[in-house]
């Protein structure tokens, strides 16, 4: 292994010629052995960093601040990274001190050394292409890192929405399949009134549709970026036209409608958009977890529970109880929801902890938002393919519970009156007989009238008597 000597504020350090990162990245690797989860495991973030650096190089060249050969080499290096190359060179731990400086320098050094190679020079010959002077020109970590974070977050929200659409489609298919399956609705875990299993599943479709809209609304908040702010928002060390020019170049490079904040000092310190997005993720996770609770309850049994639906059997459920099968897919999705809900607290505290002109805690915010989205995406696709798609209805069991439920009397109330309904319900409870049989015995309704009233289509929507 051949080595090269690199130098920074703290002195000299040997770096392997096999790697594209440099001295500041190497120091960060030594200093921040925190999670063991490195930037290389978040390719969308790496690609976003490369897009920011490419846009900056294009803007600097347009303003006469960067020579064409350097601009071309930097852009070519960025394009390789955008295409998926060199991602293993991004070795910094996702949680770090320094407000993301180590991640920014990891990108600057990898791009500089790749640009040097493109120009026919050796890695580390920074007098030709320098990580700070050229790749980081007109930038600070304080505007480059948040901009890349926002670009990545914007794209990750689209990925999450795609997974939610997969889950929505699965529930919609089951809602149609179960549209004629009559069952009891329940409130407070007690019998309420009849409905169809299709209506129950269509509720989940509507819930997902609403949350997709909330995500799209929250996504708009990260379209505003602070690139051009440099250190604290004043734009020091940048050209007067740079902020506008880099906005245009970023739109060109990303193909997305990112805009420069009107107040760059405010935009550099404000992390409210992350709190808002985290809150929406918590909302989505909470509601999907509630759906999983429903699926576990409705499939409970099989002999001593509700047992209105069957979940696909995925694996043996016990090391001691033969024949037991557990609802393992809803259970794992529940746990993902718990994790997402917990990380919302971390993100809130990290946002609140910012001081004066910069929030130094964006790394932990980024780590948790990306982790939450990745887990939710995987969980939702797993729930769709390994659970919802294979759900079947126990139609006879659903109908049996309706006919033997005290809740059936509510559907009869408009026909036999509240007093009679109360009396029938009490007798049914005391004698363990069905409402149906008692109504016929008392001749409160004829069999034809009763059968017409309890037809599924007559019990699940408003009806003119």
Secondary structure, 3 states (H helix, E strand, C coil): CCEEEEEECCEEEEEECCCCCCHHHHHHHHHCCCCCCEHHHCHHHHHHHHHHHHHHHHHHHHCCCCCHHHHHHHHHHHHHHHCCCCHHHCCCECCCCCCCHHHHHHHHHHHHHHHHHHCCCCCCCCCCCCHHHHHCCCCCHHHHHHHHHHHHHHHHHHHHHHHHHHHHHHHHHHHHHCCCCEEEEEECCEEEEEEEHHHHHHHHHHHHHHHHHHHHHHHHHHHEECCCCCCCCCCCCCCCCHHHHHHHHHHHHHCCCCEECCCHHHHHHCCHHHHHHHHHHHHHHHHHHHHHHHHHHHCCCCCCCCCCEECCCCCCCCCCCCCCCCCHHHHHHHHHHHHHHHHHHHHHHHHHCCECCECCCHHHHHHHHHHHHHHHHHHHHHHHHHCHHHCEECHHHHHHHHHCCCCHHHHHHHHHCHHHHHHHHHHHHHHCCCHHHHHHHCCCCCHHHHHHHCCHHHHCCCCCC
